Amino acid sequence: MANDTQSVPTFQLHKISYRVRFLIAFVLGPLFNWSPTKIRDGLKQWGVRLLPSLKAICLFGKRYRTSHSLADGHRSGRPSKLKVAHGDALDHWIRCNQDITMAELQQRMLDVFRIQVSSECIRMHVRKLGWCKKQTRYCQMVRRENQVKRLTYCLMCYSNNEEFQDCILSDEASIEVMRSGRMRFIHKEEKTIIAKVWKPKHPFKVHVWAGISY
């Protein structure tokens, strides 16, 4: 009776994880060649909580014997609404303006090709083209004449094998002694919690200045 109360509940699913696929492929080999029912009982004894159905085991075994791969089979699915010409246009627009938004791409597809495409469809097609969204990082702007001077100085240091052994590199930073996040949690049932948080005009800061040499 104690074993029944401490037993781990099991569940059926049709999508098989890669760990379970590896176990099934192992017992499907020439050394074991287990039946689907025996495979399912073995998975239960091995402590697998999410047990695949017998149909899922049969389909995976049939696919594994022909392809010898743990990956999913090719799915035809619904034909894509975007063709090769649409992908070329998306790639061109993104290359010309890498700050373009999905809403702007949506509008251009409507203006140029006269097709209404969802932003999720465009996002998936753009991802297939090799593009991905990253947070924009900014750097200090350098004037044209200073770019030439910096390049000349760097080439001179490279030709002279400069190692900067007699230089001290210093930098400073300001650290605010205050937490100022952009987002915060507010429970919808807690009416007493206000949405605004007090913030001083000039919070406490610690100025750090440090230097490093060779």
C-alpha positions in Angstrom: 0.0 0.0 0.0 2.9 2.3 0.8 4.4 1.7 -2.7 1.1 2.7 -4.3 1.0 6.0 -2.5 4.6 6.8 -3.3 4.4 5.8 -7.0 5.1 8.5 -9.5 2.1 9.3 -11.8 2.6 8.8 -15.5 1.1 10.7 -18.4 0.6 9.9 -22.1 1.8 12.2 -24.9 2.2 12.0 -28.6 5.3 14.2 -28.9 8.4 12.2 -27.9 11.4 14.0 -26.3 14.9 13.4 -27.6 15.9 11.5 -24.4 13.1 9.1 -24.9 13.8 8.8 -28.6 17.4 7.8 -27.8 16.1 5.1 -25.4 13.6 3.8 -27.9 16.3 3.7 -30.7 18.6 1.8 -28.4 16.1 -1.1 -27.8 15.0 -1.1 -31.4 18.5 -2.2 -32.5 19.4 -5.8 -33.5 20.5 -6.7 -29.9 17.0 -6.2 -28.5 14.3 -5.5 -31.2 11.6 -4.9 -28.6 7.9 -4.6 -29.5 6.1 -1.2 -28.9 4.3 -2.6 -25.8 7.5 -3.9 -24.3 9.2 -0.6 -25.1 6.5 1.3 -23.3 6.8 -1.0 -20.2 10.5 -0.6 -20.2 10.3 3.2 -20.3 7.9 3.1 -17.3 10.4 1.0 -15.4 13.2 3.4 -16.3 11.4 6.2 -14.6 10.0 8.1 -17.6 7.0 10.0 -16.4 5.8 11.3 -19.8 5.2 8.0 -21.6 4.6 8.2 -25.3 1.5 6.4 -26.7 1.8 3.1 -28.6 1.0 4.8 -31.8 3.8 7.4 -31.3 6.2 4.6 -30.6 5.2 2.7 -33.7 5.5 5.8 -35.9 8.8 6.7 -34.5 10.1 3.1 -34.9 9.1 3.0 -38.5 10.7 6.3 -39.3 13.9 5.5 -37.4 14.3 2.2 -39.2 14.2 4.0 -42.6 16.1 7.2 -41.8 18.3 6.2 -38.7 17.7 9.7 -37.3 16.2 10.9 -34.1 14.9 14.1 -35.7 11.3 14.7 -36.9 10.4 13.8 -40.4 9.8 16.3 -43.1 6.4 17.9 -42.9 4.8 19.4 -46.0 2.4 21.6 -44.1 0.5 24.5 -45.7 2.2 26.2 -48.7 3.9 29.4 -47.8 2.2 32.6 -48.8 5.6 34.3 -49.5 7.5 33.3 -52.6 11.1 33.7 -53.7 10.5 37.2 -55.0 9.0 38.2 -51.7 12.0 36.9 -49.8 14.4 38.8 -52.2 12.4 42.0 -51.6 12.5 41.5 -47.8 16.2 40.9 -47.9 16.8 44.0 -50.0 14.7 46.2 -47.7 16.4 45.0 -44.6 19.9 45.5 -46.1 19.0 49.1 -47.1 17.6 49.9 -43.6 18.5 47.5 -40.8 16.4 49.6 -38.4 13.2 48.8 -40.3 10.3 47.4 -38.2 7.9 44.5 -38.9 5.0 47.0 -39.3 7.0 48.8 -42.1 7.8 45.5 -43.8 4.1 44.6 -43.6 3.1 47.9 -45.2 5.7 47.6 -48.0 4.4 44.1 -48.9 1.0 45.5 -49.2 2.1 48.5 -51.2 4.4 46.6 -53.6 2.9 43.1 -53.9 -0.7 43.8 -52.9 -0.7 41.0 -50.3 -1.8 41.1 -46.7 0.7 39.2 -44.6 0.8 38.9 -40.8 3.8 40.2 -38.9 4.4 36.6 -37.5 4.6 35.3 -41.1 7.1 38.0 -42.1 9.1 37.4 -38.9 9.4 33.7 -39.7 10.4 34.3 -43.3 13.0 36.9 -42.2 14.4 34.4 -39.8 14.7 31.9 -42.6 16.7 34.5 -44.6 19.3 34.6 -41.8 18.2 37.8 -40.1 17.6 38.1 -36.4 16.8 41.0 -34.1 19.5 42.3 -31.8 19.5 45.2 -29.4 21.2 48.3 -31.0 24.5 49.2 -29.4 25.9 52.7 -29.9 29.5 53.9 -29.8 31.3 57.2 -29.8 31.1 59.1 -33.1 34.5 59.9 -34.7 35.0 62.7 -37.2 36.5 62.0 -40.6 39.7 63.9 -40.0 40.2 62.2 -36.6 39.7 58.8 -38.2 42.7 59.4 -40.5 44.8 60.6 -37.5 43.9 57.6 -35.4 44.7 55.2 -38.2 48.0 56.9 -38.8 48.9 56.7 -35.1 47.9 53.0 -34.9 50.0 52.2 -37.9 53.0 54.0 -36.4 52.6 52.1 -33.1 52.4 48.8 -35.0 55.5 49.5 -37.1 57.5 50.6 -33.9 56.3 47.5 -32.0 54.9 49.8 -29.3 53.9 47.8 -26.2 52.8 50.9 -24.0 55.0 49.7 -21.0 55.4 53.3 -19.8 51.7 54.3 -20.1 48.9 54.4 -17.5 45.4 53.8 -18.8 42.7 55.4 -16.6 38.9 55.5 -16.7 36.1 56.5 -14.4 32.6 55.4 -13.8 29.6 56.5 -11.7 27.6 53.8 -9.8 24.1 54.7 -8.5 23.3 53.4 -5.1 19.6 52.8 -6.1 17.6 50.3 -7.9 15.8 51.8 -10.9 14.3 49.1 -13.0 12.0 49.8 -15.9 9.5 47.1 -15.0 8.0 45.9 -11.7 5.4 43.4 -10.6 2.0 44.7 -9.4 -0.7 42.2 -8.4 -4.1 43.0 -9.8 -5.9 42.1 -6.6 -3.7 44.2 -4.3 -5.5 47.6 -4.5 -3.2 49.2 -2.0 -0.1 49.0 -4.1 0.4 52.1 -6.1 1.8 52.1 -9.7 4.3 54.9 -9.1 7.4 54.6 -7.0 9.2 57.5 -5.3 12.5 58.4 -6.8 14.9 61.1 -5.6 16.0 63.8 -8.1 19.7 63.2 -7.3 20.2 59.7 -6.0 23.3 58.7 -4.1 26.3 58.0 -6.4 29.8 56.6 -6.0 32.4 57.9 -8.4 35.2 55.3 -9.2 38.4 56.3 -10.9 41.0 53.7 -11.6 44.1 53.2 -13.6 46.1 50.3 -14.9 49.6 50.0 -16.3 51.6 47.3 -18.2 
